[in-house]
Every structure is written in structure tokens, then in C-alpha cells.
Amino acid sequence: MLPTLKGKNIVLRAFKNSDAGDLQENANNKKIARFTFVPYPYKLKDAKSFIKRTRKNYRQKKEHNFAITLKKTNKAIGSISLMKLDFKNKNAELGYWLGEKYWGKGYTTEAGKLILRHAFNNLKLKRIYAMTFLSNKTSSKVLEKLGFKKEGILRKNVFRNNKFHDENLYAIVKK
């Protein structure tokens, strides 16, 4: 079972079927779809399918995908994941998104600190990497606050919205 990670304002936990409505409400946003692989429009069936997939990927040791929930309400407001888990090489990719009305409150940075602690201390990983579109300055700032270093630019790395996009490659290595 995916562990529960508690912070000051948020809790990271496994997604529940009852999170589907909150997930759909928060993910159904063009601004989120623009910089992620979350589809738009995001329907309730997408949320249900995603929740089911998170369980399967956890069982198969491919991902640790957490619901970002508000401590006060237990409402799911976003997602943060360790994807492409590679236990042989001790690394994984970090991905995240947060509902727009929760932006600018420090929740993503808090979630990042929690998941990095989990990655390095519980999973014994050595390197976590993340990619952001060059135009996604906010996500780059979050990674830099978490201690990630920019390693380079992956040119024409993603085909999204009918065009290729360059991505920043960031990583953090456990000392």
C-alpha cells in the first residue's frame, strides 16, 4: 500500500475512488493541460480511469502516484508522482499538477519536499529528474526551490498541441 506522507498544510496519499469528482473538477483546465499530459476536457471517466491506473502502476512497481490533499478537508487538489521508477539505476521522474485555485500557496513545493524525502529515504533512490516546457517558468521555479539543478534542454522532446516543444531537464541527486 502506498504510504501516507503528512506535511504542514497537505497530505499525500493514495487516490481513492471518491476522489474522482475532485480530480475531474481540478484537472479540467486548459492551463493545466497546456503544460502536462492531462487531457482537456478532462471528464469524470478520465478521472476514474486515472485512479484505477495509479493502483495498477503501483502494484507493478512502475509509479508512486499520490493525491495532493488539503489537510483540513482531505479534498484532492492535485497529483504528484514518481514515474518511470528504475530501482536498478535508483532513479525516477517527478511529475505534478495542482488545481488552479490552489496555485501560489506553496502546496506544490510542500508536496515536492514530501515526495523527495520518500524517494530518497524510503525507496533509496539516488536521482530524481523532471522536465518542464521552456515556457513553464512557474514549474521551473518550484523545482529550483526544491534543490533541482538544470542539466540542459531537450530539444523538440514533446509533441503536444500539434507542435514540438523543447523541455528543460532538471535533476536532484541525493548527497
NORBEL-V294978 format. One record per backbone hydrogen bond with DSSP energy under -0.5 kcal/mol. NH is the residue of the N-H (numbers start at 1). CO is the residue of the C=O. E is the energy in kcal/mol with one decimal. If there is no record, write none. Layout:
# NORBEL-V294978
<<NH/CO/E> <NH/CO/E>>
This chain:
# NORBEL-V294978
<<5/12/-3.0> <6/4/-0.5> <7/10/-2.8> <11/69/-2.3> <12/5/-3.3> <13/11/-0.5> <13/67/-1.6> <19/16/-2.0> <20/17/-1.6> <23/19/-3.0> <24/20/-2.6> <25/21/-2.5> <26/22/-2.3> <27/23/-2.6> <28/24/-1.6> <29/27/-2.4> <32/29/-0.6> <33/29/-2.3> <34/30/-2.0> <35/31/-0.6> <35/32/-0.8> <36/32/-0.7> <36/33/-0.6> <43/41/-0.7> <47/43/-1.8> <48/44/-2.4> <49/45/-2.2> <50/46/-2.5> <51/47/-2.5> <52/48/-2.0> <53/49/-2.4> <54/50/-2.3> <55/51/-1.4> <56/52/-1.9> <57/53/-2.9> <58/54/-1.7> <59/55/-2.5> <60/56/-2.1> <61/58/-1.8> <62/57/-3.1> <63/57/-1.2> <64/82/-2.2> <66/64/-0.6> <66/80/-3.1> <67/13/-3.6> <68/78/-2.2> <69/11/-2.5> <69/67/-0.7> <70/75/-1.9> <71/9/-2.7> <74/70/-3.1> <77/68/-3.4> <78/68/-0.9> <79/97/-2.3> <80/66/-2.1> <81/95/-3.1> <82/64/-2.2> <83/81/-0.6> <83/93/-3.6> <85/62/-2.2> <86/91/-2.8> <87/85/-0.5> <90/86/-0.7> <91/86/-2.0> <92/127/-1.3> <93/83/-2.9> <94/129/-3.2> <95/81/-2.0> <97/79/-2.2> <99/77/-3.3> <102/99/-2.3> <103/100/-1.9> <105/102/-0.9> <110/106/-2.3> <111/107/-2.6> <112/108/-2.5> <113/109/-2.3> <114/110/-2.0> <115/111/-2.6> <116/112/-2.3> <117/113/-2.0> <118/114/-2.0> <119/115/-2.7> <120/116/-2.8> <121/117/-2.7> <122/117/-0.6> <122/118/-1.3> <123/118/-2.1> <125/119/-2.6> <126/90/-3.1> <127/90/-1.8> <128/172/-2.5> <129/92/-2.4> <130/170/-2.4> <132/168/-1.7> <134/166/-1.4> <136/133/-1.9> <137/135/-1.6> <140/136/-1.7> <141/137/-2.2> <142/138/-2.0> <143/139/-2.2> <144/140/-2.3> <145/141/-2.4> <146/142/-1.6> <147/144/-1.2> <148/143/-2.5> <149/171/-3.0> <151/169/-3.5> <152/169/-1.2> <154/167/-3.5> <155/153/-0.9> <157/154/-0.9> <157/165/-1.3> <158/165/-1.8> <160/158/-0.7> <160/163/-2.6> <163/160/-0.9> <165/158/-2.7> <167/154/-2.2> <168/132/-3.3> <169/152/-2.9> <170/130/-3.1> <170/168/-0.6> <171/149/-2.0> <172/128/-2.5> <174/126/-2.8>>
